[in-house]
Amino acid sequence: MAKQESFSSERSDRRYISATMGAPLLERQYEADLARRWLTKRDERALHELIEAHGRLVVRIAAGFRSSGLPLADLIQEGNIGLMEAAERFDPERQVRFSTYASWWIVASIQNYILRNSSIVRAATTPKQRRLFFNLRRLKAKMSSSYDGVLTTDERAAIADKLDVLPKDVEKMESHLARPDQSLNATVGLDEGAELQELMPDDGPTPEQLASQDSAQRTQRNWIAEALDRLTPRERQIIVSRFLEDKKITLAEIGDKFGVSKERIRQIEARALEKMRSTLNNIDARSMDVLDA
């Protein structure tokens, strides 16, 4: 069934390509007239004629990206989106042929599609990285002298110089292109009884460690709450404002609030901290580390 659908899809693709290649070419003046009719009158018939006449341009450009490994039909579809964007933005008064202007939009649309779908890991997020992504395979095939196709240090340096990137960027992109995405649910082993994700180490804390940390945090919170209860209302408010709230305030701000100097607030704070140290020391000597932190 899958083979039949694939054959049907290929046949449909061939029919579409054949139809685009058979579309008549447009004279320069008539092409500009179609663009004006769409731009000023939103004449959809003019738009369709302009698009259909340049379908062969999309096919030719898309065919140049077949090495990406993505279906040609999808590349053509994305190229047509770029072609329509070009028709929307084209200014016939600039005396430029529509094909010249549209080529850039077609290439950009196809390249964006390839970047989005070639890997779940975005490897080209800057203009230089994009240039490296789309040119590395071609330059590698031309320059690589090793039997396995791996670039030497000098070859990476030469490509880096040609594309205005760093040699380490070339090495990283080469590694990215050489290793396709692999599902973590892929089975491994002769009996295929285990998935790849089951064999990957987990560097995070174990359940026992998480439970221990949670217990220690609850104990520390209880200790601090008990120490705060031994303070006067003013001492407690100063300690909470200075150390326990997300938005901490200065001694001067607290002094203005209580109508005293910041030096007086510093003295009250020091006395309150000493009370808490004494209380926590009576609870457990280890709580000293909590207060100092």
Buried (B, 14 or more C-beta within 10 A) or exposed (E): EEEEEEEEEEEEBEEBBEEBEEBEEBEEEEBBBBBBBBBEEEBEEBBEBBBBBBBBBBBBBBEEBEEBEBBBBBBBBBBBBBBBBBBEEBEBEEEEBBBEBBBEBBBBBBBBBBBEBBBEEEBBEEEBBBBBBBBBBEBBEEBBEEEEEBBEEEBBBBBBEEBEBBBEBBBBBBEBBEEEEEEEEEEEEEEEEEBEEEEEEEEEEEEEEEEEEEEEEEBBEEBBEBBBEBBEEBBBBBBEBBEEEEEEEEBEEBBBEEEBEBEBBBEBBEBBBEBBBEBBBEBEEEBEEBBEE
